[in-house]
């Protein structure tokens, strides 16, 4: 498969395939006659793996580590557990920050609704922004 073909099958853009290739996440062979990259079924599996892992919130660097160590069969299950535990901790922190932001926004809306015209003024907006920083 060429770039456009694997992109279509994987339901990603050709630019995504090219980007992952530049990042070393894919390992296509190069046609010696024309220099085009040719992708096989293993590349498609890797591409799908990268997309799912990225959607789970793993960084490209973490995905590179996963791919290199699992392909070399040197990746210990404890390492994988640690990687996921670290990602979970980051997710928990992000969730807490989002909950705090949500609560601040709810409080701001309540204050604004109590204003005579029901609209925020410069002072109330400034207070809210200062609270977020």
C-alpha positions in Angstrom: 0.0 0.0 0.0 1.1 3.5 -0.6 0.5 6.4 1.7 -2.9 7.3 0.5 -4.0 3.7 0.5 -3.0 2.9 4.1 -4.4 6.3 5.2 -7.8 5.4 3.7 -7.8 1.9 5.2 -6.8 3.3 8.6 -9.2 6.2 8.3 -6.5 8.9 8.9 -5.1 11.5 6.6 -2.1 10.9 4.5 -0.4 13.7 6.5 -0.9 11.7 9.6 0.8 8.6 8.0 3.7 10.8 6.9 4.0 12.4 10.3 4.1 9.0 12.1 6.6 7.8 9.5 8.9 10.8 10.2 8.5 10.2 13.9 9.7 6.6 13.5 6.4 5.0 14.5 6.0 3.3 11.2 8.6 1.2 9.4 7.6 1.0 5.7 10.0 -0.4 3.2 11.1 1.9 0.4 10.7 0.9 -3.2 14.2 1.1 -4.7 12.9 2.0 -8.1 10.9 5.1 -7.3 11.7 5.8 -3.6 8.0 5.6 -2.5 7.2 4.1 0.8 5.3 0.8 0.7 3.3 -0.1 3.7 2.3 -3.7 4.6 -0.2 -5.3 7.0 2.3 -4.9 9.9 2.5 -1.1 9.3 -1.3 -1.0 9.3 -1.4 -2.8 12.6 1.2 -0.3 14.0 -0.7 2.6 12.7 -3.9 1.5 14.3 -2.1 0.8 17.5 -0.6 4.3 17.5 -4.0 5.8 17.0 -5.6 3.9 19.8 -2.7 4.5 22.2 -2.8 8.2 21.4 -6.5 8.3 22.0 -5.9 6.8 25.4 -3.7 9.8 26.1 -0.3 8.3 25.7 2.3 10.6 24.2 4.1 9.8 21.0 7.3 9.3 23.1 5.5 6.8 25.3 4.1 5.0 22.2 7.6 4.8 20.8 8.8 3.2 23.9 5.9 0.7 23.9 6.5 -0.1 20.2 10.3 -0.6 20.6 10.1 -2.6 23.7 7.2 -4.8 22.7 8.8 -5.5 19.3 12.0 -6.4 21.0 10.1 -8.5 23.6 12.0 -6.8 26.4 9.0 -4.9 27.8 8.2 -6.1 31.2 4.5 -6.2 32.3 5.5 -4.1 35.3 6.8 -1.4 33.0 3.5 -1.3 31.2 1.6 -1.2 34.5 3.8 1.8 35.5 3.2 3.6 32.3 -0.5 3.2 32.6 -0.4 4.2 36.3 1.5 7.4 35.4 -1.0 8.2 32.7 -3.9 7.6 35.1 -2.3 9.9 37.6 -2.1 12.6 35.0 -5.7 12.1 34.0 -6.8 12.4 37.6 -4.9 15.7 37.9 -6.5 17.0 34.6 -10.0 15.9 35.8 -9.5 17.7 39.1 -8.4 20.9 37.3 -11.4 20.6 35.0 -13.8 20.1 37.9 -12.3 23.2 39.6 -12.7 25.2 36.4 -16.3 24.0 36.0 -17.1 25.0 39.6 -15.5 28.4 39.1 -17.5 29.0 35.9 -20.8 27.9 37.6 -20.0 30.3 40.5 -19.3 33.1 38.0 -22.6 32.5 36.2 -24.5 32.5 39.5 -22.9 35.9 40.4 -23.6 37.3 37.0 -27.3 36.2 37.1 -27.7 38.1 40.3 -26.5 41.4 38.7 -29.2 43.9 37.8 -29.0 43.2 34.0 -27.8 39.6 34.4 -24.6 40.3 32.5 -21.0 40.2 33.6 -19.2 43.5 34.0 -15.5 44.2 33.6 -14.9 43.9 37.4 -16.5 40.5 37.7 -14.8 39.1 34.6 -11.4 40.4 35.9 -12.0 38.7 39.3 -12.9 35.4 37.6 -9.8 35.5 35.4 -7.6 36.3 38.4 -9.1 33.4 40.3 -8.1 31.0 37.4 -4.5 32.2 37.3 
